[in-house]
């Protein structure tokens, strides 16, 4: 199992958390997503390492961005 943590910018409410989590859960291999609004962190658990570009694309699709 792989666990990766990212910081997402622009999230301000529960809808933001839901949108980001929903998009990341669609990435193949992802088994769990924990989104923390107060810190802006997203922890992704997966069967194998997930490509950072796939996570960035999912976050972008939700309308937000990964912090660089």
Secondary structure as UniProt FT lines:
FT   STRAND          2..9
FT   HELIX           14..25
FT   TURN            28..29
FT   STRAND          30..36
FT   TURN            37..40
FT   STRAND          41..46
FT   HELIX           52..62
FT   STRAND          65..66
//
